[in-house]
Amino acid sequence: MSEEMNKKQGKLIVFSAPSGSGKTTIVRHLLKQEELNLEFSISATSREARGNEVHGKDYYYLSLEEFKNKIKADEFLEWEEVYRDNFYGTLKAEVERIWAKGKHVIFDIDVSGGLRIKRKFPEQTLAVFVKPPDLNELVRRLKERGEETEEKISMRVSKAPAELATAPLFDEIVVNSNLEEALNNAYHLVSDFLKN
């Protein structure tokens, strides 16, 4: 861990959930609340950009080789091979960049990555799990997005029970059955955490 990261300037706000739970919608809403002083942590990935995704905005797109070299060089706060040769991770430099601006870091990240960040920075991390009302709703939302093949959707859905089982390991759980309520709950959790 670099000296910079040990200064613990900012706080880390982690939102994790199975795909389709609505965590990205919640994170985008929180980013618009200027008084929270949050900035989004852009993850690195070895997968190809989809559709209108932009390097340095949606993700840092790295080749598989670049990603593996950065793992060897210990440049990640956390990383994971989500599917074969499909890596995702958080670069230490990204968190340092945001802290250097005097902001808090917000993550929209998978469950294991979120828990790894919580373990590394237990005191300054708020880890929030976003729970869908049920699995049927999750499937409906993923299909509604229209972004992925049936095969990809069933891969995501098959991971969901294991991801849902990790919910008790998080500091807080937000059930997203009513979006307005979920946004409100998330706002209050983050706002209260940042005041301490």
C-alpha positions as CSV (number, residue, x, y, z in Angstrom):
1,M,0.0,0.0,0.0
2,S,1.5,3.3,-1.0
3,E,2.1,6.1,1.6
4,E,-0.6,8.1,-0.1
5,M,-3.2,5.5,0.6
6,N,-2.2,5.2,4.2
7,K,-3.1,8.9,4.8
8,K,-6.8,7.8,4.7
9,Q,-8.0,11.1,3.5
10,G,-11.3,10.1,2.1
11,K,-14.0,7.5,2.8
12,L,-14.9,4.6,0.5
13,I,-18.6,3.9,-0.3
14,V,-19.2,0.5,-1.8
15,F,-22.4,-0.6,-3.5
16,S,-22.6,-4.2,-4.5
17,A,-25.4,-6.5,-5.8
18,P,-26.3,-9.1,-8.3
19,S,-26.6,-7.7,-11.8
20,G,-30.1,-6.2,-12.3
21,S,-30.6,-5.1,-8.6
22,G,-30.4,-1.4,-9.5
23,K,-27.1,-0.6,-7.8
24,T,-25.9,1.5,-10.8
25,T,-29.1,3.6,-10.7
26,I,-28.6,4.2,-7.0
27,V,-24.9,5.1,-7.5
28,R,-25.7,7.5,-10.3
29,H,-28.3,9.2,-8.1
30,L,-25.9,9.6,-5.2
31,L,-23.2,11.1,-7.5
32,K,-25.6,13.9,-8.4
33,Q,-26.0,14.9,-4.8
34,E,-23.1,17.5,-4.7
35,E,-23.2,17.9,-0.9
36,L,-22.0,14.2,-0.5
37,N,-18.7,15.1,-2.4
38,L,-18.5,11.8,-4.1
39,E,-16.6,10.7,-7.2
40,F,-17.1,7.4,-9.1
41,S,-14.2,4.9,-9.0
42,I,-13.8,3.7,-12.6
43,S,-12.9,0.0,-12.6
44,A,-10.4,-1.5,-15.0
45,T,-11.4,-4.5,-17.1
46,S,-9.9,-6.8,-19.7
47,R,-13.2,-7.1,-21.6
48,E,-14.1,-5.3,-24.8
49,A,-16.1,-2.0,-24.6
50,R,-19.8,-2.5,-25.2
51,G,-21.9,-0.2,-27.3
52,N,-21.3,3.4,-26.4
53,E,-18.9,2.7,-23.5
54,V,-15.9,5.0,-23.3
55,H,-12.4,4.3,-22.0
56,G,-11.7,6.4,-18.9
57,K,-15.4,7.1,-18.3
58,D,-17.2,3.7,-18.1
59,Y,-14.0,1.6,-17.5
60,Y,-10.3,1.6,-18.1
61,Y,-10.1,-1.0,-20.9
62,L,-6.9,-3.0,-20.7
63,S,-5.7,-5.9,-22.7
64,L,-5.5,-9.2,-20.9
65,E,-1.7,-8.9,-20.9
66,E,-1.8,-5.3,-19.5
67,F,-4.2,-6.4,-16.8
68,K,-2.1,-9.4,-15.7
69,N,1.1,-7.2,-15.7
70,K,-0.7,-4.7,-13.3
71,I,-1.6,-7.6,-11.1
72,K,2.0,-8.7,-10.9
73,A,3.1,-5.1,-10.2
74,D,0.6,-4.9,-7.3
75,E,-1.3,-2.0,-8.8
76,F,-4.8,-3.2,-7.8
77,L,-6.6,-2.5,-4.6
78,E,-8.7,-5.6,-5.6
79,W,-9.3,-7.6,-8.7
80,E,-11.1,-10.7,-9.8
81,E,-11.4,-13.0,-12.8
82,V,-15.2,-12.8,-13.1
83,Y,-15.5,-15.1,-16.1
84,R,-12.6,-16.8,-17.8
85,D,-10.0,-14.2,-19.1
86,N,-12.6,-11.6,-18.1
87,F,-10.9,-9.5,-15.3
88,Y,-12.2,-6.6,-13.4
89,G,-10.4,-4.6,-10.7
90,T,-9.9,-1.3,-8.9
91,L,-6.6,0.4,-9.5
92,K,-4.9,2.0,-6.5
93,A,-4.1,5.0,-8.6
94,E,-7.8,5.6,-9.2
95,V,-8.6,5.8,-5.5
96,E,-5.5,8.0,-4.9
97,R,-6.7,10.3,-7.8
98,I,-10.1,10.8,-6.2
99,W,-8.7,11.3,-2.7
100,A,-6.2,13.8,-4.0
101,K,-9.2,16.0,-5.0
102,G,-10.5,15.8,-1.5
103,K,-13.5,13.7,-2.5
104,H,-14.9,10.4,-1.2
105,V,-14.8,7.4,-3.5
106,I,-18.0,5.5,-4.5
107,F,-17.9,2.1,-6.1
108,D,-20.4,0.2,-8.2
109,I,-18.7,-3.2,-7.9
110,D,-19.3,-6.9,-7.6
111,V,-19.8,-8.6,-4.3
112,S,-16.4,-10.1,-3.8
113,G,-14.6,-6.9,-4.8
114,G,-16.8,-4.9,-2.4
115,L,-16.0,-7.2,0.5
116,R,-12.3,-7.1,-0.3
117,I,-12.3,-3.3,-0.1
118,K,-14.2,-3.5,3.2
119,R,-11.6,-5.9,4.6
120,K,-8.7,-3.6,3.5
121,F,-10.2,-0.4,4.9
122,P,-12.7,-1.6,7.6
123,E,-13.0,1.8,9.3
124,Q,-13.4,4.0,6.4
125,T,-15.6,1.9,4.2
126,L,-19.4,1.7,4.1
127,A,-20.4,-1.4,2.3
128,V,-24.0,-1.5,1.1
129,F,-25.7,-4.5,-0.5
130,V,-28.5,-3.7,-2.9
131,K,-31.1,-6.5,-2.8
132,P,-33.7,-7.1,-5.5
133,P,-37.2,-8.0,-4.2
134,D,-36.8,-11.5,-5.6
135,L,-35.0,-13.5,-8.4
136,N,-37.9,-13.3,-10.8
137,E,-37.7,-9.5,-10.7
138,L,-34.0,-9.8,-11.3
139,V,-34.5,-11.8,-14.4
140,R,-37.2,-9.4,-15.6
141,R,-34.9,-6.4,-15.2
142,L,-32.0,-8.1,-17.0
143,K,-34.2,-9.0,-19.9
144,E,-35.7,-5.5,-20.0
145,R,-32.3,-4.0,-20.4
146,G,-32.0,-5.8,-23.7
147,E,-28.2,-5.6,-23.5
148,E,-27.2,-9.3,-23.3
149,T,-27.9,-12.7,-24.8
150,E,-30.1,-15.2,-23.0
151,E,-26.9,-17.2,-22.2
152,K,-25.3,-14.2,-20.5
153,I,-28.5,-13.4,-18.6
154,S,-28.7,-17.0,-17.3
155,M,-25.0,-16.8,-16.3
156,R,-25.7,-13.7,-14.3
157,V,-28.8,-15.2,-12.7
158,S,-27.0,-18.4,-11.8
159,K,-24.5,-16.3,-9.8
160,A,-27.2,-14.4,-8.0
161,P,-28.1,-16.9,-5.1
162,A,-24.4,-17.1,-4.1
163,E,-24.2,-13.2,-4.2
164,L,-27.4,-12.8,-2.3
165,A,-26.0,-15.1,0.4
166,T,-23.2,-12.6,1.1
167,A,-25.7,-9.8,2.0
168,P,-25.2,-10.3,5.8
169,L,-21.5,-9.6,5.4
170,F,-22.2,-6.0,4.3
171,D,-22.7,-3.1,6.7
172,E,-26.1,-2.2,5.3
173,I,-28.8,-3.8,3.0
174,V,-31.0,-1.7,0.8
175,V,-34.0,-3.6,-0.7
176,N,-34.8,-2.2,-4.1
177,S,-38.5,-3.0,-4.5
178,N,-39.5,0.7,-4.7
179,L,-36.8,2.8,-6.4
180,E,-37.7,6.1,-4.7
181,E,-37.5,4.5,-1.3
182,A,-34.2,2.7,-2.2
183,L,-32.7,6.0,-3.4
184,N,-33.8,7.7,-0.2
185,N,-32.5,5.0,2.1
186,A,-29.1,4.9,0.3
187,Y,-28.8,8.7,0.5
188,H,-29.4,8.7,4.3
189,L,-27.0,5.8,4.9
190,V,-24.2,7.5,2.9
191,S,-24.9,10.9,4.3
192,D,-24.8,9.6,7.9
193,F,-21.6,7.6,7.4
194,L,-19.8,10.7,5.9
195,K,-20.7,12.8,8.9
196,N,-18.9,10.5,11.3
